[in-house]
Amino acid sequence: MENRKFVVWIALIGFVLLLPNRAFAYGADTHAYLTDEIVKFYNQHYGNNQISADLKSYIIDGSRREDDT
Protein backbone atom coordinates (compact mmCIF):
# COMPACT_ATOMS: atom_id res chain seq x y z
CA MET A 1 0.00 0.00 0.00
CA GLU A 2 2.86 2.36 0.77
CA ASN A 3 4.42 1.67 -2.62
CA ARG A 4 1.17 2.59 -4.33
CA LYS A 5 1.03 5.96 -2.51
CA PHE A 6 4.62 6.61 -3.49
CA VAL A 7 3.93 5.81 -7.14
CA VAL A 8 0.84 8.04 -7.14
CA TRP A 9 2.81 10.94 -5.66
CA ILE A 10 5.62 10.51 -8.17
CA ALA A 11 3.09 10.37 -11.01
CA LEU A 12 1.37 13.55 -9.78
CA ILE A 13 4.65 15.42 -9.41
CA GLY A 14 5.77 14.26 -12.85
CA PHE A 15 2.45 15.33 -14.38
CA VAL A 16 2.67 18.80 -12.85
CA LEU A 17 6.25 19.25 -14.02
CA LEU A 18 5.34 18.26 -17.57
CA LEU A 19 2.48 20.73 -17.87
CA PRO A 20 3.25 23.72 -20.04
CA ASN A 21 4.23 26.71 -17.98
CA ARG A 22 2.11 29.78 -18.49
CA ALA A 23 3.01 33.24 -17.43
CA PHE A 24 0.21 35.60 -16.60
CA ALA A 25 1.26 39.13 -17.41
CA TYR A 26 -0.36 42.44 -16.76
CA GLY A 27 -2.08 44.67 -19.31
CA ALA A 28 -0.26 46.54 -22.05
CA ASP A 29 -0.87 49.95 -20.48
CA THR A 30 0.57 49.02 -17.11
CA HIS A 31 4.09 50.16 -18.02
CA ALA A 32 2.74 53.50 -19.21
CA TYR A 33 0.77 53.99 -15.99
CA LEU A 34 3.72 53.03 -13.80
CA THR A 35 6.02 55.35 -15.73
CA ASP A 36 3.55 58.22 -15.32
CA GLU A 37 3.42 57.61 -11.58
CA ILE A 38 7.22 57.42 -11.37
CA VAL A 39 7.59 60.75 -13.17
CA LYS A 40 5.01 62.33 -10.84
CA PHE A 41 6.88 60.94 -7.83
CA TYR A 42 10.20 62.23 -9.19
CA ASN A 43 8.77 65.70 -9.83
CA GLN A 44 7.33 65.86 -6.31
CA HIS A 45 10.59 64.90 -4.63
CA TYR A 46 13.10 66.62 -6.91
CA GLY A 47 11.42 69.96 -7.52
CA ASN A 48 14.60 71.74 -8.56
CA ASN A 49 15.23 69.30 -11.44
CA GLN A 50 11.78 68.39 -12.76
CA ILE A 51 10.95 66.39 -15.86
CA SER A 52 9.08 68.51 -18.41
CA ALA A 53 5.70 67.49 -19.84
CA ASP A 54 7.24 66.94 -23.29
CA LEU A 55 9.95 64.67 -21.93
CA LYS A 56 7.35 62.88 -19.79
CA SER A 57 5.33 61.99 -22.89
CA TYR A 58 8.47 60.64 -24.61
CA ILE A 59 9.35 58.55 -21.56
CA ILE A 60 5.83 57.12 -21.36
CA ASP A 61 5.85 56.36 -25.09
CA GLY A 62 9.17 54.57 -24.67
CA SER A 63 7.81 52.46 -21.83
CA ARG A 64 4.89 51.42 -24.06
CA ARG A 65 7.15 50.58 -26.98
CA GLU A 66 9.60 48.48 -24.99
CA ASP A 67 6.98 45.74 -24.91
CA ASP A 68 6.52 45.74 -28.71
CA THR A 69 9.42 43.38 -29.35
CNS distance restraints for C-alpha pairs under 8 A (distance, minus, plus):
assign (resid   1 and name CA) (resid   5 and name CA) 6.55 0.50 0.50
assign (resid   2 and name CA) (resid   6 and name CA) 6.27 0.50 0.50
assign (resid   3 and name CA) (resid   7 and name CA) 6.15 0.50 0.50
assign (resid   4 and name CA) (resid   8 and name CA) 6.14 0.50 0.50
assign (resid   5 and name CA) (resid   9 and name CA) 6.15 0.50 0.50
assign (resid   6 and name CA) (resid  10 and name CA) 6.17 0.50 0.50
assign (resid   7 and name CA) (resid  11 and name CA) 6.04 0.50 0.50
assign (resid   8 and name CA) (resid  12 and name CA) 6.14 0.50 0.50
assign (resid   9 and name CA) (resid  13 and name CA) 6.13 0.50 0.50
assign (resid  10 and name CA) (resid  14 and name CA) 6.01 0.50 0.50
assign (resid  11 and name CA) (resid  15 and name CA) 6.03 0.50 0.50
assign (resid  12 and name CA) (resid  16 and name CA) 6.21 0.50 0.50
assign (resid  13 and name CA) (resid  17 and name CA) 6.20 0.50 0.50
assign (resid  14 and name CA) (resid  18 and name CA) 6.19 0.50 0.50
assign (resid  15 and name CA) (resid  19 and name CA) 6.42 0.50 0.50
assign (resid  26 and name CA) (resid  30 and name CA) 6.65 0.50 0.50
assign (resid  28 and name CA) (resid  64 and name CA) 7.37 0.50 0.50
assign (resid  28 and name CA) (resid  67 and name CA) 7.83 0.50 0.50
assign (resid  29 and name CA) (resid  33 and name CA) 6.25 0.50 0.50
assign (resid  29 and name CA) (resid  64 and name CA) 6.94 0.50 0.50
assign (resid  30 and name CA) (resid  34 and name CA) 6.08 0.50 0.50
assign (resid  31 and name CA) (resid  35 and name CA) 5.99 0.50 0.50
assign (resid  31 and name CA) (resid  60 and name CA) 7.91 0.50 0.50
assign (resid  31 and name CA) (resid  63 and name CA) 5.80 0.50 0.50
assign (resid  31 and name CA) (resid  64 and name CA) 6.22 0.50 0.50
assign (resid  32 and name CA) (resid  36 and name CA) 6.16 0.50 0.50
assign (resid  32 and name CA) (resid  60 and name CA) 5.22 0.50 0.50
assign (resid  32 and name CA) (resid  61 and name CA) 7.24 0.50 0.50
assign (resid  32 and name CA) (resid  63 and name CA) 5.80 0.50 0.50
assign (resid  32 and name CA) (resid  64 and name CA) 5.70 0.50 0.50
assign (resid  33 and name CA) (resid  37 and name CA) 6.29 0.50 0.50
assign (resid  34 and name CA) (resid  38 and name CA) 6.12 0.50 0.50
assign (resid  35 and name CA) (resid  39 and name CA) 6.18 0.50 0.50
assign (resid  35 and name CA) (resid  59 and name CA) 7.44 0.50 0.50
assign (resid  35 and name CA) (resid  60 and name CA) 5.90 0.50 0.50
assign (resid  35 and name CA) (resid  63 and name CA) 6.98 0.50 0.50
assign (resid  36 and name CA) (resid  40 and name CA) 6.25 0.50 0.50
assign (resid  36 and name CA) (resid  56 and name CA) 7.49 0.50 0.50
assign (resid  36 and name CA) (resid  60 and name CA) 6.54 0.50 0.50
assign (resid  37 and name CA) (resid  41 and name CA) 6.10 0.50 0.50
assign (resid  38 and name CA) (resid  42 and name CA) 6.06 0.50 0.50
assign (resid  39 and name CA) (resid  43 and name CA) 6.09 0.50 0.50
assign (resid  39 and name CA) (resid  51 and name CA) 7.09 0.50 0.50
assign (resid  39 and name CA) (resid  56 and name CA) 6.96 0.50 0.50
assign (resid  40 and name CA) (resid  44 and name CA) 6.19 0.50 0.50
assign (resid  41 and name CA) (resid  45 and name CA) 6.30 0.50 0.50
assign (resid  42 and name CA) (resid  46 and name CA) 5.73 0.50 0.50
assign (resid  42 and name CA) (resid  50 and name CA) 7.29 0.50 0.50
assign (resid  42 and name CA) (resid  51 and name CA) 7.90 0.50 0.50
assign (resid  43 and name CA) (resid  47 and name CA) 5.52 0.50 0.50
assign (resid  43 and name CA) (resid  49 and name CA) 7.57 0.50 0.50
assign (resid  43 and name CA) (resid  50 and name CA) 4.99 0.50 0.50
assign (resid  43 and name CA) (resid  51 and name CA) 6.45 0.50 0.50
assign (resid  46 and name CA) (resid  50 and name CA) 6.26 0.50 0.50
assign (resid  51 and name CA) (resid  55 and name CA) 6.39 0.50 0.50
assign (resid  51 and name CA) (resid  56 and name CA) 6.37 0.50 0.50
assign (resid  52 and name CA) (resid  56 and name CA) 6.05 0.50 0.50
assign (resid  53 and name CA) (resid  57 and name CA) 6.30 0.50 0.50
assign (resid  54 and name CA) (resid  58 and name CA) 6.55 0.50 0.50
assign (resid  55 and name CA) (resid  59 and name CA) 6.16 0.50 0.50
assign (resid  56 and name CA) (resid  60 and name CA) 6.16 0.50 0.50
assign (resid  57 and name CA) (resid  61 and name CA) 6.06 0.50 0.50
assign (resid  58 and name CA) (resid  62 and name CA) 6.12 0.50 0.50
assign (resid  59 and name CA) (resid  63 and name CA) 6.29 0.50 0.50
assign (resid  60 and name CA) (resid  64 and name CA) 6.38 0.50 0.50
assign (resid  61 and name CA) (resid  65 and name CA) 6.22 0.50 0.50
assign (resid  62 and name CA) (resid  66 and name CA) 6.11 0.50 0.50
assign (resid  63 and name CA) (resid  67 and name CA) 7.45 0.50 0.50
assign (resid  64 and name CA) (resid  68 and name CA) 7.52 0.50 0.50
assign (resid  65 and name CA) (resid  69 and name CA) 7.91 0.50 0.50
